[in-house]
């Protein structure tokens, strides 16, 4: 298996973004007419990272990063539940506040795990297939196209699972539309930065993967660059 200089560093950054997004994602923020989760300021970066993984290193490298992130988020959910369940020490007055914040983390993390898994693999698959269709040209069509499909899956799943029964369906509908539009616009505006990072990494790593013979089964945990 070929070793790359920056792949592990990018994977670590990707996982950090996911974990922080889960911690701040419970808050519903009002930004002008939009109602969005607190995670929306950071989480789209995870999809940009996914685009970079697939475009530069190939679908297999993206699949590896997705699974690492999945298990990290699962650990966060488990430890959040355990920490809330453990009895507070005498004299520590913040149990209720702690439970209010972290008590929802397992549910939000479950929603994020399901939505993240489905959305990220949709994003990566779309980008890999579009790269073959475009012959590696017009990167912007792949980054935006994969965002449109991946974020549609992710946004609908995470909001419905995380907030159903917790807030009204009207608010949920507004959040889905607001969050989806915010993510798509966010990542569209980030296209020039994505171009710069992708071009630099391709030069630095000496790789430009095309997934011509890749097995797109998400359960095969291989990290080598394909085609």
N, C-alpha and C positions, 0 to 999 in steps of 0.2 A: 504494500500500500504506500503510495506516495505521500510524503510529508510536506506540509506547506508552512510558511513562516507565520502567516497571520490568521489562519483558519481558526485555531484554538482561541486566540484573543477575541476574534469576532464572535465566536460562540459564547464565550464568557459574558461579553457585553450584551448579547442577545438575551441570555438567561437573566441577567440583572434587570434589564428592562421589563421582562415578564413579571418578575417577583415584585418589583416596585409598583407596577401597574395593578397587581392584585391587591396590594395594601391600600392604595389610594382610590381604587375604582368604585368603592361603595358610595362615595359621596356624589349626589346629583347636583351639578353646578348649573347656574343660570348665566349664560353668556349672550347678552342681547336677547333675541327671540329664541335662542337655542337652549335646550336642556340636554346636557351631556354628562356622562360619567367622568369622574376625576381622572380616570385612566386615559381619557382621550387625548390629553396633552402629551402623553408619552408612548402609549401602546402602538400607534402607527409606525413608530420607529422599528418595532419588531417585524412588521411586514416589509419595511425597507431592507432590513437585514436579510429577510427571507429571499427577497429579490436578488440581493447581492450574492448570497450563497448559491442560488440556482444558476444565475447568469455566469458567475465566474467559475465556481467549483463543480457545478452540476447538481442534479436532483438528489443523488445519493448523499452528498454532503449536507444538503438542506434537510433531508430526512433524518440524518444523525442529529443535527441541531434541534430539530423539532422534538425528537424523543427525549433529548437531554432536558430541554425546557419543560416538557410534560412531567417528567419525574421530579424536577425541582419544584414545580408548582404543586404537585401532589404532596411532597414533603411539607411545604408551607401550610397547606390545608390541614394536614394531620397534626402538626405541632401547634397550630392555632387552636384546634379543638382540644388538644391535651392541656395546653396552658390555661385555657378558660375553665376546664373541668377541675383542675387541681385546686384544692382549698387555699385561700389567701392566708398569708401569715397574719397573726394578730397585730393590729396597729397599722396595717397597710390599707388605706382607705379607697383605693382606686379600682377595686374589683369590678364594680358595676360599669365604670367607664371603659375598663379593659374589655369586659365582656361585650359591651355595646359595639366596640370597634372590631374586635377579633371574633366575636360570636357569629358575625355574618361572613367572615372570611371563608370558612369551609363551604358554605353554599355558593358564594361568589366564585371561589376557586373551582368548585365542581362545574359551575357554568362556564368558567373560563377554560377549564380543561377540555370540555366537550367542544365548545365553540372554537377554541384555539386549534385543537387537533384537526377538526374538519376544515376550518378556514385556512390554516397554514398549508395543509396538503392541497387544497383547492388552488391556492395562490401559486404554490411551487409547480404543480402539474400544469396549470395554465401557462405559466411563463416558459417552462421547458418545451411544451408543445408549440407555443407561438414562436420560440426561437428557431425551431426547425422549419416552421412555415415561412418565416421571414428570412431564413438563411443567415441569421445573426445580425441582420440590419434593423434599423429603426427600433432601438432599445426602448424608446418612449412608449411605443405601442404595447410592448410586453409589460413594462412596469405599471402602466395605467390599466391595461386589460386584465392583468392578474389581480390588481387591486379591486377592480369592479366586481370580479367574481368572488375572490377570497373574502373581502370585507362584507359582501352581502350575506354570505353564509355565517361568518363570525358574528356580525352585529346582531342579526336576528336571533341567533341561538343564545348568545350570552345575555342579552337583555331580557328575553322571555324567561329563561331559566333562572336568572338571578333575581328578577324583580316581580315575577308573577305572584300575586297574593300579598306582596309587600307594598305595592303602589297600584294606582288605577290603570286599567287597560288603555285609557286615553293617554295617560302619561307615558306608558310603555310604547305606544305607537309613535308619540312625538319623539321619544328618546331614540327609537330605531331610526327614524328618518333623519333626525338631527345628527346622530352619531355617524350614520353611514355617509351623509353628505360631508360632514366634517373630516372624516377619515379620507375620503376620496380626494377632496380638495387639498388636504394636508399633504398627501403623498404625491399628488399632481404637482404641487408647488415645489416639492422636494426633488423633482425629476432632475434638475441640473446638478444637484449635489450627488444624487445617485449615479449619474453619468460620470462625474469626476471620480468618485470612489471606485466604481467598476473599472474605469480605464486605468487608474493607478494600480489596482490590485492585479489586473491582467498582465500589466507590464512587470510588476514586482514578483509575481508568482510564476510568470511564464506559462499561463494556462488560460484557455477559453473553451469551456466544456460544452459539448453538444450531446444531448441525450438520445442518440440515434438508436442504440440497442439497450437502453436502460429498462430494467424491470421496475415499473412504477408501483409495485406492491408496497404500501406504507409500512408493512410489518417486517421487511427485510432490513436489518440494521447493519448496512455496510456504509462506509464513509469514503471509499475511493471515488475519484473523479471518473465519470463515465465519458465515453466517446469524445 
